[in-house]
Amino acid sequence: MSVRELVVLGTASQVPTRHRNHNGYLLRWDGEGILFDPGEGTQRQMLRAGVAAHDLNRICVTHFHGDHCLGLAGVIQRINLDRVPHDVTAHYPRSGQRFFDRLRYATAYRETVRLTEAPVAADGVLAATPAYTLQAHRLSHPVESYGYRLVEPDGRRMLPERLAAHGIKGPDVGRIQHEGVLDGVPLEAVSEVRRGQRFAFVMDTRLCDGVHALAEDCDLLVIESTFLDEDAALAAEHGHLTAGQAARAARDAGVRHLVLTHFSQRYPDPDEFERQARAAGFEGELTVAQDLQRVPVPKRR
C-alpha cells in the first residue's frame, strides 16, 4: 500500500530544547523516502519515529547552518553501517561543498553504500523520476539556501459513466489507457486530468520569489515560522519568516495543508503560531509541528 506522509523528526530553531530536537523531516512518497535537513540528533529521532536507514533514498539539505545539517555525519554512517541496498543521493548548495565533505568524512568508517553527491547551484529540476520531479529554488538567507519542491506528474482519472456510454468495459479499459484510443474513441473522451500532488519544503528565508514559487498550489507545504509577527524586524534581520508571513504566503499560493515549524526557543506557547496564522487569513488545514508527529499528504480532491 502506498504511503505519502511527512514524519517530523525535529522542529527547533538554532538549538534543541527539552521538547524539540534540531530539525529533521522525512517525506514518505510511496516507496521512497526523502530526508530533509538532518540536524543534530536526527539518527536517534529516526529510531524513535520508526524510520530506518533503509527508508532513505535522498537527502536534501537547504543550507549549512548547524541546526539543518549537523546530523548528516551520523545519518550517512548509519546508511553504510546498515548496508542500505540501494543508492542514496544527496542534494545541498554547491557553495557548501566543503561543509558537506567534512560532515561526510567526519570520522573513520567503512563505506558500503554508493552515496551520489548532486549539489545545487541554481534554480531548476534536480531529478525526474516516474513518480515525481524534484525542483530547487533559491531562498533569501545570510548563507546560500535552497528550498525543495516535489511535483507528481499529472495523470488521468477514468469516468465510469463515459466509459459505459461508449460501451468500454473490462480489459478494454486498460487498452484505451495504454493506447490512448480505442475504436475511434480517444482517451480524453472517457477520462479527465488528475492533477499530480505537490509538496514543498521551505526553510530559513525571508519572503522572496523563491518562497512563492515553491509554495504555489501545494497540497502540503512545510515552512519555517521562526518568529511571531511582533518580531518581524528581527526575522528580517536574521533571514527568517514570521507565522503571519508564512501563512499569507501559503494563503496566496493556494496551499491545502500548511505545516509551520522551526520555532525559536523564545516562545513558550506554540498555540500562538496557529492564532497568528489564522489571523493572517489562512483557512486550509494547519499543523503547528511537534516532534515525532506524522502528517499525511492530503487526499486528492
C-alpha positions as CSV (number, residue, x, y, z in Angstrom):
1,M,0.0,0.0,0.0
2,S,1.4,3.4,-1.0
3,V,2.0,5.9,1.8
4,R,2.5,9.6,1.4
5,E,3.2,11.4,4.6
6,L,5.6,13.7,6.5
7,V,7.3,12.3,9.5
8,V,8.5,15.2,11.7
9,L,11.8,14.4,13.4
10,G,12.6,17.8,14.9
11,T,11.2,21.3,15.0
12,A,13.7,23.5,16.9
13,S,15.4,26.6,15.5
14,Q,19.1,27.1,16.3
15,V,19.3,25.0,19.4
16,P,17.4,21.9,20.6
17,T,15.1,22.3,23.7
18,R,13.7,19.9,26.2
19,H,10.8,19.2,23.9
20,R,12.1,19.9,20.4
21,N,15.0,18.3,18.6
22,H,17.0,20.0,15.9
23,N,15.4,20.0,12.5
24,G,14.7,16.8,10.6
25,Y,11.8,15.8,8.3
26,L,11.2,12.6,6.3
27,L,8.8,12.6,3.4
28,R,7.5,9.2,2.6
29,W,6.4,9.2,-1.1
30,D,5.1,5.7,-2.0
31,G,8.2,3.5,-1.9
32,E,10.7,6.3,-1.5
33,G,11.9,8.4,1.5
34,I,13.4,11.9,1.2
35,L,15.2,13.2,4.3
36,F,15.3,17.0,4.7
37,D,17.7,19.0,6.8
38,P,19.0,16.4,9.3
39,G,20.1,18.4,12.3
40,E,21.9,17.1,15.4
41,G,20.2,14.0,16.9
42,T,18.3,13.0,13.7
43,Q,19.6,9.4,13.9
44,R,18.0,9.0,17.3
45,Q,14.8,10.7,16.3
46,M,14.6,8.3,13.3
47,L,14.8,5.4,15.8
48,R,12.0,6.9,17.9
49,A,9.8,7.5,14.9
50,G,10.3,4.0,13.4
51,V,12.3,5.3,10.4
52,A,15.1,3.0,9.2
53,A,18.2,3.9,7.2
54,H,16.8,1.6,4.5
55,D,13.9,4.1,4.1
56,L,16.2,6.8,2.8
57,N,16.6,7.4,-1.0
58,R,17.5,11.1,-1.0
59,I,18.9,13.6,1.5
60,C,18.1,17.3,0.8
61,V,19.9,20.0,2.8
62,T,18.7,23.5,2.4
63,H,21.8,25.2,3.8
64,F,24.8,24.7,6.0
65,H,23.8,26.2,9.4
66,G,24.3,23.6,12.1
67,D,20.6,23.1,13.1
68,H,20.0,21.9,9.5
69,C,23.0,19.6,8.8
70,L,24.9,18.5,11.9
71,G,23.1,15.2,11.8
72,L,24.5,14.4,8.4
73,A,27.6,12.6,9.7
74,G,25.6,10.1,11.8
75,V,22.9,9.5,9.2
76,I,25.5,8.8,6.4
77,Q,27.4,6.5,8.7
78,R,24.2,4.7,9.6
79,I,23.3,4.2,6.0
80,N,26.7,2.5,5.5
81,L,26.6,0.5,8.8
82,D,23.2,-0.9,7.8
83,R,24.4,-1.6,4.2
84,V,21.4,0.0,2.6
85,P,20.8,-2.0,-0.6
86,H,20.2,1.0,-2.9
87,D,22.0,4.1,-3.9
88,V,21.3,7.3,-1.9
89,T,21.5,10.8,-3.5
90,A,22.4,13.9,-1.5
91,H,21.4,17.4,-2.6
92,Y,22.8,20.5,-1.0
93,P,24.1,24.0,-2.0
94,R,27.2,23.7,-4.1
95,S,28.7,26.6,-2.2
96,G,28.8,24.5,0.9
97,Q,30.7,21.6,-0.6
98,R,33.5,21.9,2.0
99,F,31.0,21.6,4.8
100,F,29.4,18.5,3.2
101,D,32.8,16.9,2.8
102,R,33.7,17.5,6.4
103,L,30.4,16.0,7.6
104,R,30.5,13.1,5.2
105,Y,34.0,12.2,6.4
106,A,33.8,13.5,10.0
107,T,35.2,10.2,11.3
108,A,36.5,6.9,10.0
109,Y,34.0,4.3,8.8
110,R,33.6,1.7,6.1
111,E,31.8,2.9,3.1
112,T,29.4,0.1,1.8
113,V,26.8,2.2,0.0
114,R,27.0,4.4,-3.0
115,L,26.2,8.0,-2.0
116,T,25.8,10.2,-5.0
117,E,26.6,13.9,-4.5
118,A,24.3,16.1,-6.5
119,P,24.9,19.7,-5.4
120,V,22.6,22.5,-6.3
121,A,23.9,25.6,-8.0
122,A,20.8,27.3,-9.5
123,D,17.0,27.1,-9.7
124,G,15.7,24.2,-11.7
125,V,15.0,20.5,-11.8
126,L,17.3,18.2,-9.8
127,A,15.8,14.9,-10.6
128,A,12.9,13.5,-12.7
129,T,11.5,10.0,-11.9
130,P,8.3,8.3,-13.0
131,A,6.9,9.2,-9.5
132,Y,7.9,12.9,-9.2
133,T,10.1,15.7,-10.4
134,L,12.3,17.3,-7.7
135,Q,13.0,21.0,-8.1
136,A,15.0,23.6,-6.2
137,H,14.5,27.4,-5.8
138,R,16.9,29.9,-4.2
139,L,15.8,31.5,-0.9
140,S,17.0,34.6,1.0
141,H,19.2,33.9,4.0
142,P,22.6,35.1,5.2
143,V,24.1,31.9,3.7
144,E,23.1,30.3,0.4
145,S,19.9,28.4,0.9
146,Y,17.6,26.4,-1.4
147,G,14.1,25.2,-0.9
148,Y,12.8,22.0,-2.5
149,R,9.6,21.2,-4.4
150,L,8.3,17.8,-5.4
151,V,5.7,17.5,-8.2
152,E,3.9,14.4,-9.2
153,P,3.2,14.1,-13.0
154,D,-0.4,14.7,-13.9
155,G,-2.4,11.5,-14.7
156,R,-5.9,10.7,-15.9
157,R,-9.0,9.7,-13.9
158,M,-11.3,7.3,-15.8
159,L,-15.0,8.3,-15.7
160,P,-17.3,5.2,-15.4
161,E,-20.4,7.0,-16.9
162,R,-18.5,8.0,-20.0
163,L,-16.9,4.5,-20.4
164,A,-20.4,3.0,-20.1
165,A,-21.8,5.4,-22.7
166,H,-19.1,4.3,-25.2
167,G,-19.6,0.6,-24.3
168,I,-16.0,0.3,-22.9
169,K,-15.5,-2.2,-20.1
170,G,-13.3,-5.0,-18.8
171,P,-9.9,-5.3,-20.5
172,D,-10.8,-2.6,-23.0
173,V,-10.4,0.0,-20.2
174,G,-6.8,-0.9,-19.8
175,R,-6.3,-0.9,-23.6
176,I,-7.6,2.6,-24.0
177,Q,-5.5,3.8,-21.1
178,H,-2.4,2.3,-22.6
179,E,-3.0,3.0,-26.3
180,G,-4.8,6.4,-26.0
181,V,-7.6,5.5,-28.4
182,L,-10.0,2.5,-28.8
183,D,-12.2,2.0,-31.9
184,G,-12.1,5.7,-32.6
185,V,-12.8,6.8,-29.0
186,P,-10.0,9.0,-27.6
187,L,-8.9,8.6,-24.0
188,E,-9.8,12.3,-23.4
189,A,-13.5,11.4,-24.1
190,V,-13.7,8.9,-21.2
191,S,-11.4,10.5,-18.6
192,E,-10.3,13.7,-17.1
193,V,-7.0,15.1,-15.9
194,R,-6.0,14.1,-12.4
195,R,-3.6,16.7,-11.2
196,G,-0.4,15.4,-9.6
197,Q,0.2,16.1,-5.9
198,R,2.7,18.7,-4.9
199,F,4.9,19.1,-1.8
200,A,7.3,21.9,-0.8
201,F,9.9,22.3,1.9
202,V,10.9,25.9,2.7
203,M,13.3,26.6,5.5
204,D,15.4,29.6,6.6
205,T,14.5,32.5,4.4
206,R,13.0,36.0,4.2
207,L,10.0,36.5,2.0
208,C,11.2,36.2,-1.6
209,D,10.3,35.0,-5.1
210,G,11.6,31.5,-4.2
211,V,9.1,31.2,-1.3
212,H,6.1,31.9,-3.7
213,A,7.5,29.6,-6.4
214,L,7.9,26.7,-4.1
215,A,4.5,27.1,-2.4
216,E,2.4,27.5,-5.5
217,D,-0.6,25.2,-5.5
218,C,1.0,22.8,-2.9
219,D,-1.0,20.1,-1.3
220,L,1.4,20.1,1.6
221,L,3.8,22.9,2.5
222,V,6.3,22.6,5.2
223,I,7.6,26.1,6.0
224,E,9.6,27.8,8.7
225,S,8.0,30.3,11.1
226,T,10.8,31.0,13.4
227,F,9.3,34.2,14.8
228,L,5.9,35.6,15.8
229,D,4.7,38.7,14.0
230,E,5.7,41.2,16.7
231,D,9.3,40.3,16.0
232,A,9.1,40.8,12.2
233,A,12.1,43.2,12.2
234,L,14.2,40.6,14.0
235,A,13.0,38.0,11.5
236,A,14.0,40.1,8.5
237,E,17.4,40.9,10.1
238,H,18.3,37.2,10.5
239,G,16.7,36.0,7.3
240,H,13.6,34.3,8.7
241,L,9.8,34.3,8.4
242,T,7.1,35.1,11.0
243,A,4.0,32.9,11.4
244,G,1.8,35.5,9.7
245,Q,4.2,35.9,6.7
246,A,4.4,32.1,6.2
247,A,0.6,31.9,6.4
248,R,0.0,34.7,4.0
249,A,2.4,33.2,1.5
250,A,0.5,29.8,1.8
251,R,-2.9,31.6,1.5
252,D,-1.8,33.4,-1.6
253,A,-0.3,30.2,-3.2
254,G,-3.5,28.2,-2.7
255,V,-1.8,25.7,-0.2
256,R,-4.2,23.0,1.1
257,H,-2.3,21.9,4.2
258,L,0.2,24.2,5.9
259,V,2.8,22.9,8.4
260,L,4.6,25.5,10.5
261,T,7.9,24.6,12.1
262,H,11.4,25.7,13.1
263,F,10.4,27.6,16.2
264,S,12.6,29.9,18.2
265,Q,13.0,28.9,21.9
266,R,11.9,32.3,22.9
267,Y,8.2,31.5,22.6
268,P,6.7,29.3,25.3
269,D,3.2,29.0,23.7
270,P,3.1,27.1,20.4
271,D,-0.6,27.9,20.0
272,E,0.2,31.5,19.3
273,F,1.7,30.4,15.9
274,E,-1.7,28.9,15.0
275,R,-3.6,32.0,16.1
276,Q,-1.3,34.3,14.1
277,A,-1.5,32.1,11.0
278,R,-5.3,32.1,11.2
279,A,-5.4,35.9,11.7
280,A,-3.3,36.2,8.5
281,G,-6.1,34.6,6.6
282,F,-5.0,31.1,6.0
283,E,-8.2,28.9,6.0
284,G,-6.8,25.5,4.9
285,E,-5.6,22.6,7.1
286,L,-3.0,23.8,9.6
287,T,-0.5,22.0,11.7
288,V,1.9,23.5,14.2
289,A,4.5,20.8,14.1
290,Q,5.6,18.7,17.0
291,D,8.5,16.3,17.2
292,L,7.6,12.7,16.0
293,Q,4.3,13.8,14.5
294,R,3.0,12.3,11.3
295,V,1.2,14.5,8.8
296,P,-0.5,12.8,5.8
297,V,-0.4,14.4,2.4
298,P,-4.0,15.4,1.8
299,K,-6.1,13.1,-0.3
300,R,-6.7,14.1,-3.9
301,R,-9.6,16.5,-4.5
